[in-house]
Amino acid sequence: MRFVLPLIASFLFAGTSFADNDFSAIDKYVNFVKKEVGLPSGTAVAIVKDGKIVYEGYFGYANIKENKKVNDKTAFYLASVTKPMFALSMLLMEENGDIKDSTSMAEMFPTLEFPFIDTNKIQVKHLVSHTHALANRPLEDTLAFTGQHNKLQRQKLASATKNEPANQLGHYQYSNVGYNILSVWAEDKFKQDWQQTLEELVYQPLSMNHTSSYISDAENKGFDIARPYHLYAANPNEVMPFEKSNSTLQAAGGTFSTARDMAKFLIAQLNQGQVDGKQIYPAEVIETSHQKLATNDLKYRDFVRKGYAWGWYIGPYKEEKTYHHFGGIAGSHTHTSFMLAHNIGLVVLNNEETVAGPMTAGIADIAYSILLGKGDVNKITDSRIDAMKKSWLAIQTNIKETNKAHEKRNTSRTMVLTREKAEYAGTFHNPLWGNLEVELLKSNALKFKLGELNAVATAAKRKDELRVQFAIGGGRIAAFKIVEDKVISVDMHGINPLAVETFTRL
């Protein structure tokens, strides 16, 4: 499978010095990938060394249909790369005397009831290091995907937090829950959105002028948003139907930024809070942010993970101690990493995630090989090109097989409804998830809308059940309950791994 579009563009920003290094191998590699795949989605790369940006590369398009090329003012959705910035804001709050790493949830929320957990034991350091052993899918998905929330609802969602049955306090298990809970506290503490607090503490001091946790800031701040693309879509050249909005940006994954702004952030990490000779963040705060809070034993592609600090994984890469955090969601793949001992770091931002994953691993391999002087860069680049060819073949096969499986499933099932379709339409409510709208379209299909997520339902295996495939995540089963010939509720299976969520007809 190939996706061909004219004007597959890439260019290298030439306004920064290459210092003693030649990074043209990165251009060669990324240009190859863009041409091989045929989808001109965007990629932005920045490399920092000794307090300076030594390379910037901009490739492809922020908006394919409108022919908007990626440039130094293109802001990409960072996804989970938001975490180290939000974690830094918590340490800056501690520096200002607003909170401590040992502050318990009971102290943070003195008037909010948490009936399912012991808030005396769970501290800030647990929440930022994924060692809290908590679970709350309604909170996570409402803030990240459905957008059906206000301050009161966010507090209600937070209070529904439960213990993760397969984990215990102090043990690492990655999730968005801890950061989401901290954001609910922050907005109450400072009487403003957590986004504004993050702006004041992290973005503004560093003059990250093309960075925001409000997507609506793009026009005001003069930057373009890289639109999301997905290779598994019916038409990969079209923008994905689900795009982030102000209400679906959250503290665990809620920032748009440029490669240049993120390079500044890494420079501050590498130079004890200093950028261009100015002390932006207190040195002791940056030092603390690099201290390990949790132990783990993981690996993502070539990056080994042995610990987790304040939003940073810690582990060896090319035999060097490396801090990193990546972000990924349909339509976005992001990479930040740095090595303190060598004062070097890398940013890679993409508005596509399937090919972007292995491609970014190749960029990191080439970039750090050059920066560290390890290996023959030409051979490494050629090897990565060969690997990418194989990876792309595997991806194409997977796309074909996935689409074939979906088609087979949809054609092999017959929708069995015991009532007229119109009787299944209406508004159904869940106190945590909000309203689920079911609409009968003119095409006689049933459309489900859960906040900012929507999908046309297909047949499921059992009667009075439908399959709902939202743009984010796997398929869900909607099982309608009929009492005395009336549709009174719908159970949603799959939106919460720990429970079946019931929506009652209003």
N, C-alpha and C positions, 0 to 999 in steps of 0.2 A: 504494500500500500504506500502510495506517495501522494503528497498534497502539493500541488504546483500552483504558485501564484506569481505573477510577474513582479518585477522590482523587488527581489529579495535583497535587502540592503544591509550593509554593515559599514561602519567606519570607526576609526580610532581617533579619539580626542587627543589633539597634539599639543595641548596647552600646558602639559606638565613635563618635568624633566625625567629622563630615563635613568638618571644617575649613572651607575656603572653597569647597569643590567640591560640586556636586550630582551624585551618581552614579546617580540614579534611571533614567537611560537604560539602564544595564546591566540593571536589573531588568526593564524593559520588553522589552528584546531577548531575554534568557534565557527569560523567561516565555513570550514568543511562540514561541520554538523548541520548548520543552517541549510546548506545546499543539499546535503544527503537526505535530510528529512523533508525538505520542501515546505515546511511551515515556518514563515518568517516571524515567529513570536520574538519577543524582546529579551535581551540579556544585557546587563550592565555589570562591569567588573572594575574594581578599584583595588590597588595594591599600595600598602604603606610601608615605609622603611625609615627608621631614624627620624620620626616626627614629621615626615613629608609624604605626600601622595606621589608615588613614582610612576604610576601607570593608571590610566583610565581607558577602558574600552567599551564602546557602545555599539550594539549590534541589533538588527532587526527592528521591529515595530512595536510601539506602545499601543497603536490602534491600526490594525491591518486595513480595514475598510477605508479609513480616512487617510491612509498613507502617512501617519505620524510616526516618524522615526524616533527611536530611543535616543536621548541625549542627556546631558548633565543635569537637566531640570525635570527628568522623568522620575516620578515617584512610584515605587513598586509596593505592593502589599507585603509586609514583612512576615506576617503570620507569627510564629512563635519566637522570632528574633526580637519581638517586643519584650519578652520576659527579662533579659538582662538589663534593659532600660528601666522597666518598672521596678525590678529588684534594686537597682541603683537608687531610684527615687525613695525607696523605703529606708535605705541607709542614710540618705541625705535628710530624711525626716528624723532619723535617730540622731544625727549630728545636730539638728535643730532642737532636739529635746522633745519631739512630739511622740516618740514611741521608742521601744527597745526591741532588740532581737529576741529577748526573753519575755516580752509582753504576751500574756495569754489571751486567748479568744474571750475568756470571761471578762478580762479587763477591757478589751477592745469593744465589746458589746454588752455593757452592764445592764441594759434594759431590754435586750432582745432575747427571746426564748429559743433555746436549741434543745428540743425534747429528746433527740436521739443520740446525742454525743456529750462527752464530758469536756466542756470548754476550758476547764481549769488546767488541763494537761497539754493542750495544743497551743504552741507558741508561734510567733512570727517566723522564726527560723525554720519551723516545720513547714509552714505554708509556702515559703519561697523555695524550699529545697525538695518538695514532693515527698516529704516523709511524714505527712499528716495522717495518712491512712483513712482519708475521707472519700466519700463518693457523693456526687450530686449531678446527675446528668441533666435534669431539668434546668438547673442554674447554668451549666456549661452551654447547653444548646440554645437556651433562650437568649443569652447574651451574645452568642456567636452566630446564630443562624436565623432564629425566628424574629427577634427584635421586639417581641411583645412584652415590654416591661417599662416601668417607671420606678421611681425611688421606693415607693411602698412595695411594689411587686418584687423588686430586687431584694429587699429585706425579707419578705415572705419566702422567696426562693432560698436565700441563704439559711434561714432558720430550718429548712427542710433537710439540711445536710445530714447524712448518715455515715456510720462507720463502713469502710470497705471490708466486706467479710473475709476476703482472701489476703488481707494485709494487717500490719500492726504498726503502731506509732514508732517512728524512728527508722522504719524500713522504706527504702526508696521505691516509689511507683509513680511514673510520670502521669500528670493530668493537668487540666487547667483550673481545677477547683480552688487550690490555695490562692492563686493570683486573683481569681474572681472574688473570693471572700475578702481579700485585702482591699480590693477596689470598692466594695460596699462599705467597708470601714472608712476608707479615705474620703469618700464623698460626704459621709456624715461628719467626719472630723473637720474637714476644711470648708464645708458648706458650699461645695462646688463639684462639678464633674471630676472624676479621677483624671480625665484627659487634660483638663486645665491645669491640675496640679503637676502632672507629668511635664507638660509644656513649660511651666514656670521653673521646675527644679532641674530638668535635664535638657530639653531642647533649646530654650532661650539662652541659657548661659553659654552654650557651645555654639551659638549662632547657627543652629540647624534650621536654616530658613526655608528649606523645602521639605520639612518633616512635620507631620501632624497626626494626631489620633482622631481628628475629625476629617472625614473625606470632603466635607463641604468647604474646608480651608483651601482646597487646591486653587480655585479661581482667585481667592483673596491673596494668596501667597505667590501666585504666578508660576505654578507648575502643573504639568499634565500627569494624569493618572494612567498607569499602564493597565489596560483592560485585560481581563483573564481569558485564556484560551485553553482548550482541553482536547487532546488527540482522540479521545474516545467518543467525542460528540459526533452527531450525524454530519455536521459540517464544521470541521476544526478551525476554519477560517472565520467563523462567526464568534462573536463575544459570548461567553457563557451566560445562560439565563440568570444565574445567581451571581450578583455582585455585592460586595460589601457596601454598607451604608453607615451613617453615624450610629444607628441603633444596633448594628451587629459588629461594631468594633469593641473589643473588650481587653482587659488588662493582660490577658495571657496571649493575645494575638490581635492587636488593634492599632497598628501604626502603618502609615505610608511614608516612605523615605527614599531618597536618592542614594546612589552609590557614593557620591562625594560626601554627603552628610554622614553616612555610616562610616566612611573612612575617617572622618573627624572623631567619631565616637571611639573607633579603635585606637586612634592616636592618643586619645585621653587615657585609654586603658593601658597603653604601652609606656606612657611617660608620667605615671603617677599623677594623673589629672591635669597635666599641663598640655597646652596646645599653642604653638607659635610663641613660646616663652611666657604665656599667661597661665596662672593657676586657675583653672576653670572649676574643678572639683577638689575638695581637700584630699591630699595625698593619702592620708590614713583611711579615708572612705574607700578610695580605689583599692588600696591594699586589702582592706577587709573584704571587699567584694570578690576577691580572688581566693579567699580562704575556703577550703572544702568543708561543706556542711553534711554531705551524704556520701556514702560509698556505694558504688555499683560496679557491675562487670558486664559492659555492653559493647556493642560495636555497630556503627552505621557506616556502611561501605568501608572506606579505608581508615576511618577515625575510631580509635579505641577510646572507650569511656570508662574510667576508673573512679570518678568522683563527680560531684555536682556542687558548685559554689553558689553565689548569688546570681542565678540565671546563667551560669557558665558550666558546661561540661569540662572535665579535666582528664587528659589522657595523652599517651604518646602518639605522635604522628611523625613519620620519618625519623623515629628514634629521638624526637624532641618533645619536651613537655609543651602541650598545646591546650589553649582554652578555646572553646567553640560553642556556638549554638546555631542550629539550622531551623528553618521553618518550612512547612509544607501543607498545602491544601490544594484541592482541584483549582488550577489556574494560577498557582504560585509555588515557587521553590526558591528559598533564600539561604544564604550561607554567610556566616561571619566567623572568623578564626584569627588567632594571633599567638605568637611565641614571644614571651617576655624576654627570654635570654638573648634573643637575636633582634628584638625591637622591629618585628615584621608582622604584617597582618594582611588579611584578604577579605574582600567583600564580593559576593556574586549574587545578583538579583535577577529573577526570571518571572515572566508572566505566563508560564506553562510549567507543568510539573513532571510529566512522564519522561520525556527525553531530557529535561533539565536536570534530573537527578544524576544520571550517569555522566552527563556532560559536565556538570559542576564538579564532580569528583575528578574528572580529567583536568579541568582548569586548575584545581587545587594542586594536583600532582605536578603539573608543569610549572605553576607559579612558585611553589615552595622548592622545587628542584633548582630553579634559577636562583632564588633568594639564598638558599643554603649552599649552592654550589655542589649539589649531590647528583651525580649521574650525568649521562650524556642527554642533553635536552632534546636534541633532534631524534634520538632513538626513543626517548620517552614519549615524545609527541606522536611519532609514527605508531608506536605501540598503542597509544590511546585512540588514535584514529582507527586502527584495526579493531580494537575492542568495541569502539562505538558502532562500527559497521555491524558487528555481531549482535550488539545490544539492540540496535534499531531493527534488525531482522526479527529478533525475538519479540520486540514490542509489536511489530506489525502482525506477527502470528497471533499474539495474545489479543490484539484488537479484533482481528477477524474471528477468532474463536469465541471471544466474549459477545460480539454482536450476533454471531450465529446461535449461541446459546440463548440469548435474549429473544431472538426471533422464534426459535423452536419453542421456548417456554410460552411465549405469547400466543403462538398459533395452535399449540397443543391443548390449551386450556379453554374452557367455555365458562363464561360468566353466568353463575347461577344465583339469581336473585328471586326471592319469593314474593316480593312486592313490586309495584311499578317503580321505575327508576326515580321518578319525581318524589317519591316518598322517602328516599334516602337523602335527598338534598335538604340543607338547612344549616343552622349554626349549632355547634356542639361545644361545650365548655369544660375545661379542666382547671381547677384552681391554681395550679402551678404553671401549666403550659399555655393557658389562655384559650382563645377561641380557635376552633377548627371549622373552617367554612367548607361545606360540600355543595357544589353548584352543578346543576344539570345544564350542560351546554347545548347549543342548537344542534350540534352533531350527535346528540343523544349520549355523549360520554359524560362521566362524572369527574369533575375537577376538584381536587383537594387543595386547600390553602391553609397553611399553618404559619401565620405571620408572613414573613418574607419568603417562605418556601411554598412552592406550589407544583402540582403534577397532575396529569390526567391518569386516572386509575385504569389498571388492566385486570384481567381475570386472575383469581387465586384458585386454590385447590378445592376449597369447601364452599358450601352455599352461604350466601349473605356475607361473603368475605371478598375483599378487593385487595389488589397489590398496588402499593403507592411507592413510586420511585422518585423521591425528591432529587434535586440537582446535587445535593451533598449527601454522601453516605449511601448505604445499601438500601434495598427495598424493604418496605414495611408492610405489614398486613393489617388491614382495617376490618375488624370483625363487628358487624352490626348486631345489636341485640333487639329482638322484636318481641313485644309483649302486647297481647290482645290486639294483634294485627297492626300495631304501631311501632315505628322505629324510635326507640327511646334513648339509645346511646350507641357509641362505637368504641370498641377497645382497640387501641393502637399497640400492636406488638412490634418490638424492635427499636422504638425510639428511646427506650430506657432498658439497658441490659438487666437491671435489677428488679424490674417490675413491669407489669402490663398497665398502661395508662388509660384510664376510662374517661371519655368525653361524653357528657350528658347533654341531650338536646335542650336548648333554651326555649 
